[in-house]
């Protein structure tokens, strides 16, 4: 079934790539996207400020959620009944995951701002807005590292050797199973999306005479790293 599902995904990717190629030929290579230009400075500023406000709001929300997590953790450490402990532990785990959701959502907002500015062929002087958003999201990751260790002192430090192995070792069997199954599914979806992205970008680059060598190179490197990085790490355990 997994082989059939993979072949279906490849077939669907090929069909999507073919349809996009036809779309390029019938829409004069999608000039709507390649020649669209955002020229009004007030609009560019307004979009940039709006996105920065959203990023700051997400980070404040994440910081507030961190405080809720630590509050639940303190309740866990107190002497309470087992039934109440399970409920509080579940809430703390959900809040802990919500912090990660909010952090990565802030990065998504930054990437969307980059996309809008690139799509609108915005002058380079306005790169201040997406770069500022990226710096804000990145700076927040520093206190996040301390927060994780406050939540559970067994977590390794950021950048510590064998970080993944040490993180998995503190999980119980059920948590480890859920984590590994989820990551394995995401891994295969990522590979499929990279294949589709490479094909689509290649068709677009050839069909529109808009050279996308750098983007194709980055995607191919990511594909090689994801596929062979995983396979080589698994293979070494059998040598």
C-alpha positions as CSV (number, residue, x, y, z in Angstrom):
1,X,0.0,0.0,0.0
2,X,2.9,2.4,0.8
3,X,4.4,1.8,-2.6
4,X,1.1,2.4,-4.3
5,X,0.6,5.6,-2.3
6,X,4.1,6.8,-3.2
7,X,3.5,6.1,-6.9
8,X,0.1,7.9,-6.8
9,X,1.8,10.9,-5.2
10,X,4.5,10.9,-7.9
11,X,1.8,10.7,-10.6
12,X,-0.1,13.5,-9.0
13,X,3.0,15.6,-8.8
14,X,3.8,14.9,-12.5
15,X,0.2,15.9,-13.5
16,X,0.4,19.1,-11.4
17,X,3.8,19.9,-13.0
18,X,2.3,19.2,-16.5
19,X,-0.7,21.4,-15.8
20,X,1.5,24.2,-14.6
21,X,3.6,23.9,-17.7
22,X,0.5,24.2,-19.9
23,X,-0.6,27.2,-17.8
24,X,2.7,28.9,-18.5
25,X,2.3,28.5,-22.2
26,X,-1.3,29.8,-22.3
27,X,-0.7,32.8,-20.0
28,X,2.4,34.1,-21.6
29,X,4.6,32.6,-18.8
30,X,2.4,34.1,-16.0
31,X,3.5,37.7,-16.5
32,X,1.1,38.6,-13.7
33,X,3.6,37.2,-11.3
34,X,6.9,38.0,-13.1
35,X,6.0,41.6,-14.0
36,X,3.8,42.7,-11.2
37,X,5.3,45.6,-9.3
38,X,4.3,47.3,-6.0
39,X,5.3,51.0,-6.3
40,X,3.3,52.9,-3.7
41,X,5.7,53.5,-0.7
42,X,2.8,54.0,1.8
43,X,1.4,50.6,0.9
44,X,4.8,48.9,1.2
45,X,5.4,50.6,4.6
46,X,1.9,49.7,5.8
47,X,2.3,46.0,4.8
48,X,5.7,45.9,6.5
49,X,4.5,47.5,9.7
50,X,1.4,45.3,9.8
51,X,3.5,42.1,9.5
52,X,5.9,43.3,12.2
53,X,3.0,44.0,14.6
54,X,1.7,40.4,13.9
55,X,5.2,39.0,14.6
56,X,5.5,40.9,17.9
57,X,2.0,39.9,18.9
58,X,2.8,36.2,18.3
59,X,6.1,36.4,20.3
60,X,4.3,38.1,23.2
61,X,1.6,35.4,23.1
62,X,4.3,32.8,23.1
63,X,6.0,34.4,26.1
64,X,2.7,34.5,27.9
65,X,2.1,30.8,27.1
66,X,5.6,30.0,28.5
67,X,4.5,31.5,31.8
68,X,1.4,29.3,31.8
69,X,3.5,26.2,31.1
70,X,5.8,27.0,34.0
71,X,2.8,27.6,36.2
72,X,1.4,24.1,35.3
73,X,4.9,22.7,35.9
74,X,5.0,24.1,39.4
75,X,1.6,22.6,40.1
76,X,2.9,19.2,39.0
77,X,5.8,19.5,41.4
78,X,3.5,20.0,44.3
79,X,1.8,17.2,46.2
80,X,-1.5,16.5,44.4
81,X,-3.7,13.5,43.6
82,X,-2.7,11.2,40.7
83,X,-5.9,12.0,38.7
84,X,-5.3,15.7,39.0
85,X,-1.6,15.2,38.0
86,X,-2.5,13.5,34.7
87,X,-4.8,16.4,33.8
88,X,-2.2,19.1,34.7
89,X,0.5,17.2,32.9
90,X,-1.6,17.0,29.8
91,X,-2.3,20.8,29.9
92,X,1.4,21.5,30.5
93,X,2.3,19.4,27.4
94,X,-0.3,21.1,25.2
95,X,0.9,24.6,26.3
96,X,4.5,23.5,25.7
97,X,3.6,22.5,22.1
98,X,1.7,25.8,21.7
99,X,4.9,27.7,22.4
100,X,6.6,26.0,19.5
101,X,3.6,26.5,17.3
102,X,3.7,30.3,18.0
103,X,7.4,30.5,17.5
104,X,7.4,28.8,14.1
105,X,4.3,30.7,13.1
106,X,6.2,33.9,13.6
107,X,8.8,32.6,11.1
108,X,6.0,31.8,8.6
109,X,4.8,35.4,8.9
110,X,8.4,36.6,8.1
111,X,8.6,34.3,5.1
112,X,5.2,35.5,3.8
113,X,6.4,39.1,4.1
114,X,9.5,38.2,2.1
115,X,7.2,36.5,-0.5
116,X,4.9,39.5,-0.8
117,X,7.8,41.9,-1.3
118,X,9.6,39.6,-3.8
119,X,6.3,39.1,-5.7
120,X,5.8,42.9,-5.8
121,X,9.4,43.6,-6.9
122,X,9.7,45.9,-4.0
123,X,12.9,48.1,-3.9
124,X,15.7,46.6,-1.8
125,X,15.6,49.5,0.7
126,X,12.4,47.9,2.2
127,X,14.2,44.7,3.1
128,X,14.5,46.3,6.5
129,X,11.0,45.1,7.4
130,X,11.4,41.3,6.7
131,X,14.9,41.3,8.1
132,X,13.7,43.0,11.3
133,X,10.9,40.4,11.6
134,X,13.4,37.6,11.2
135,X,15.7,39.1,13.8
136,X,12.8,39.5,16.3
137,X,11.8,35.8,15.8
138,X,15.4,34.6,16.0
139,X,16.2,36.6,19.2
140,X,13.1,35.1,20.9
141,X,14.7,31.6,20.3
142,X,17.4,32.5,22.8
143,X,15.2,32.8,25.9
144,X,13.2,29.8,24.5
145,X,16.2,27.6,25.1
146,X,16.3,28.6,28.8
147,X,12.5,28.1,29.0
148,X,12.8,24.5,27.8
149,X,15.3,23.6,30.5
150,X,13.1,25.3,33.1
151,X,10.2,23.2,31.9
152,X,12.4,20.0,32.2
153,X,16.0,20.2,33.3
154,X,16.7,16.9,31.6
155,X,16.5,18.6,28.2
156,X,20.0,19.1,26.6
157,X,21.3,22.6,26.0
158,X,20.7,24.1,22.5
159,X,23.5,22.9,20.2
160,X,24.7,20.3,22.6
161,X,26.2,17.2,21.0
162,X,23.7,14.4,20.3
163,X,20.9,16.8,21.0
164,X,18.3,14.6,19.2
165,X,19.3,11.4,21.0
166,X,19.3,13.1,24.4
167,X,15.9,14.6,23.8
168,X,14.4,11.3,22.8
169,X,15.9,9.6,25.8
170,X,13.9,11.7,28.3
171,X,10.6,10.7,26.6
172,X,8.6,7.7,27.8
173,X,7.8,4.9,25.3
174,X,4.5,6.3,24.2
175,X,5.9,9.8,23.6
176,X,8.8,8.4,21.7
177,X,6.5,6.3,19.5
178,X,4.3,9.3,18.7
179,X,7.3,11.6,18.0
180,X,9.1,9.1,15.7
181,X,5.9,8.1,13.7
182,X,5.0,11.8,13.2
183,X,8.5,12.7,12.1
184,X,8.7,9.8,9.7
185,X,5.5,10.8,8.1
186,X,6.6,14.4,7.8
187,X,9.9,13.2,6.3
188,X,8.2,11.3,3.5
189,X,5.9,14.2,2.8
190,X,8.8,16.6,2.7
191,X,10.6,14.4,0.2
192,X,7.5,14.3,-2.1
193,X,7.1,18.1,-1.8
194,X,10.8,18.6,-2.7
195,X,10.5,16.4,-5.8
196,X,7.3,18.3,-6.9
197,X,8.9,21.7,-6.2
198,X,12.1,20.8,-8.2
199,X,10.0,19.7,-11.2
200,X,7.6,22.7,-11.0
201,X,10.5,25.2,-10.6
202,X,12.5,23.5,-13.4
203,X,9.4,23.7,-15.8
204,X,8.8,27.3,-14.8
205,X,12.5,28.3,-15.3
206,X,12.6,26.7,-18.8
207,X,9.2,27.8,-19.8
208,X,9.5,31.5,-18.8
209,X,13.2,32.0,-19.6
210,X,13.4,33.3,-16.0
211,X,16.6,31.6,-14.7
212,X,16.0,29.9,-11.3
213,X,19.4,28.2,-11.0
214,X,20.0,29.3,-7.4
215,X,16.6,28.2,-6.2
216,X,16.9,24.9,-8.1
217,X,20.3,24.3,-6.6
218,X,19.1,25.0,-3.0
219,X,16.1,22.6,-3.5
220,X,18.3,19.8,-5.0
221,X,20.8,20.2,-2.1
222,X,17.9,20.0,0.4
223,X,16.6,16.9,-1.4
224,X,20.0,15.2,-1.3
225,X,20.6,16.1,2.4
226,X,17.2,14.8,3.5
227,X,17.2,11.6,1.5
228,X,20.8,10.5,1.8
229,X,21.3,12.0,5.2
230,X,18.5,9.8,6.5
231,X,19.6,6.7,4.6
232,X,23.3,7.0,5.6
233,X,22.4,7.5,9.3
234,X,20.2,4.3,9.2
235,X,22.7,2.4,7.2
236,X,25.6,2.9,9.6
237,X,23.7,1.0,12.3
238,X,23.9,-2.1,10.1
239,X,27.6,-1.9,9.3
